[in-house]
């Protein structure tokens, strides 16, 4: 079962990808194949996060879990959608800002 934090993180990233895809790829309601692939990749990365429910925001995370190409893609998406989130999804944007102020946990010991 996913924590509330990870569920919200999924919703936030999906909202960002949808906003980007709609404005750049002119989609309505569904994602283009490229953005759908990025969404699937992000979902897999969140499923495998070593921090689980204590996951910090990506900007504060000490682990870079994205491969180089998807990392470039998600950076472009976040740079575009981030400033637009407070108007389109105010709750998710506020929650993301609050999460970003939390201290990142230390890496779990094996």
N, C-alpha and C positions, 0 to 999 in steps of 0.2 A: 504494500500500500504506500502511495506517495504521500510525503508530508505536504502540509498546506503551503510551505515555502516553495517546494519544487513544482507544485501544481500552479501556483501563481507565476513562477518563472516561465513555465511552459506557455501559459496564457499571454504573458508579456511578449515573449519572443515571437509567438505566432501572430500577435497583433502587429508587431513591427514588420514582420515578413509580409503580411497581407497588405499593410499600408504601402510598403515599398513596391510590391508586385502590382497593385492596382494602379499606382501612379506612374510606374516606369514601363510596365508591360501591358497596360490597358486591360487588365482582367477584371471581370465582374463576378464576385461570389466565390470563385475557385482560384487556385494558384496555377501559374504556368508550370511546366515540367521542371524548369531550373529551380524555381523557388520552392516547389514541392519537394524536390530532392534535398535542398538546404534544410527545409523544415524537418524532414525525416532524419537527417544527419544530426541536427541539434537535439531532437528527441532522444536519439541513441546516446549522445554524449551526456545528456542529463540523466538518463537511466543508469549510466555507468559512473557517475560522479563519485569520487572517493569520499567526499564530504557528506553525501546523502542530504538529509534535511537541513544540515548546517552549512550548506553551500553558500559561499559568498557571491557577490556579483562578479561577473567575469573580469571587470577592471581591477578588482582586489584579489583575485584568485592567484595563489602561488603556483598552481599547476596549469600549464597551457595544454589543454586536452584536444584542441582542434588541429587538424592537419593544416598545412599552409594555405591551400586553395580555399577550403571552406572558411578559414579564419579571415582571409581577405574579403570573401563574399559577405560574411556576417558583419564585418566592420563597415562595409559600404551601406548595408541595410540599416545598421544602428546609427550611423552618422546622418542618414536621411530621416529615418523615422523618429529618432530620439527627440529632436526639438518639436516634432508634431504630436508626440504622445500626450502631453498635458491637455491639449484641446480635444483630441479624439478619444483618449482613454485616461481620464484624470486619475481614477483610483489606481490603476496599474502603474502610472507614472509616479504618483506619490509613494506608493509602496516600494517601487524600485529605488527611489531616492533614499528612503528610510533604510532599506536593506543595504544600500551602498555606504551608509554611515557606520554600519556594524563592522567590528574588527574581524578580519579573516581568521578562521581557526588554523591551528598548526596542522601540519600533515600527520595523518594517522601513522602510527608506528606498526611495522610488520612483525 
